[in-house]
Amino acid sequence: MRPFDLKTHNRKKAFNCTVDKFLPFGNLLIMILCVVAGASYLLAVNHSNAMTLEAGKVKEEMNRLIEANRDLEIQATNLRSIDRIKTISGSELSMVTVSKYEYLTSAPIVVAVKR
């Protein structure tokens, strides 16, 4: 192998030869990379938009469920109110008010204990 001689070596010729040999493949490679990068970008943007729309739908559903829960809590509170219980006790359950209270007392119990 000969040592490299800068005076006799034509750099331009060597450079052009190398570039000319790979130029068609280089352009094709750059075009393929651009297409892949563009497709990847479009897929990423599409995925991001789809997730944003889905998150908005979930948020709407969550707000609707929170509102329904509030309505059910109000309804449960109304059903437990004292006025409603008084109304139902007379009409639906046929309960009557007591006029005289009589308490039951127990008789004293005799127990035998051995001492």
Protein Blocks (a to p, Z undefined) as FASTA:
>chain_A
ZZddfklpcfklmmmmmmmmmmmmmmmmmmmmmmmmmmmmmmmmmmmmmmmmmmmmmmmm
mmmmmmmmmmmmmmmmmmmpmklmmmmmmmmnopacdfbdcddddddddddddZZ
